[in-house]
Amino acid sequence: MKKILIILTLVLIVILVLTLPIADETSDSERVIVDHTLNVIVHPACFDDEDLTNYIDEVSFSNAVDNYEYNIQGDCSKERLKEGKTSILKKMLDK
């Protein structure tokens, strides 16, 4: 009886860890393009869709958000650079 209780408890803990929103929606190390003239963040896949100036740089997503405090520009970039938390299971299934 004790073994079953321990196994059920461990299974419940694993399920909670996988389903609770504890992982960042976008990885902090994700590379993004920042335009220092327009003060915006753009995902590299969306670079051609945006009208950026020549004063651009490539930095990590966390650096762009924390140090520059720029806004994400365009629907394409907003879709790819979501802020907030998600579950580990959802992140594994999305890739």
N, C-alpha and C positions, 0 to 999 in steps of 0.2 A: 504494500500500500504506500509506503514511504517513497519507493522508487518511482511509482507512477505519479505521485504528487510532485516530486522534483522534476521529472521529465516534462510534465504539463506546465510547470512554472517556467522552465527554460524555453519551451516552445512559445509560450505567451510573451516572454521577454524578447525573443527573436522577432516575432510578429510585430510587436510594438516598435522595435528599433527600425524595422524595415518600412513601416507605414507612417510613423510620425514625421511631421515636416521639420527635419533637423538639418538637411543639406541645403546649401545655397543653390538657387535656381541657375545662376551663371557662375562658373568657376572664377575665383579671384585671379587666377593666372591666365585667363582667356585674353588673347591679344586683341586690342582694338585700335582704331585710328582716332586721334583727337585733332581737331582743328582749333588752333589757339586763337585765330582771328575771330571765328564765329562762336567759340566756346561750346563746342558740341562733341559728342562721342558717336562714332559710326562703326558698325561691324564691318570687317574687311570684305565680306561677301556682298555688302551693300554699297561699297565704295563708288561704283560707277553710277549708281542711282542718285547720288547726292552731289550738289554743287559746292565743292569745297575750295578753299583758297590754297595757296602754295605753302602756307605755314602750318604743316601737318606733322604729326609725330606718331610713332607706334609705341604704345605702352600697355601694361596689364590693365585689366578691367578694374581691379581694386585701386590701382594708382589713379586712374582716370576719375573714378567716383570720389575717392577719399581726398586726394591731394588737389586735384583741379576743380572738383565739384561742378563738372560740366553736365549738361543735359544730353540725353540720348536723342538723336535726330532721326526722323523718318520712321515709317511703319515697319519697314524691313528690319531695321536695327532694333526697334523696340520689341519685335517678335523674337529676335535671336538673343537679345541681351535682357532677359527678364530679371527683375530684382525680386527679392523675397526668398522664402524657404519652400522646399518641396521634400517629398519622401525619398529615401534612398532607393526604394523599389521602383518608383516612377523614373528616377534618373537612369537606372539600369535598363529599364524597358524602352526609354526614349532613344538610346544609342544604338 
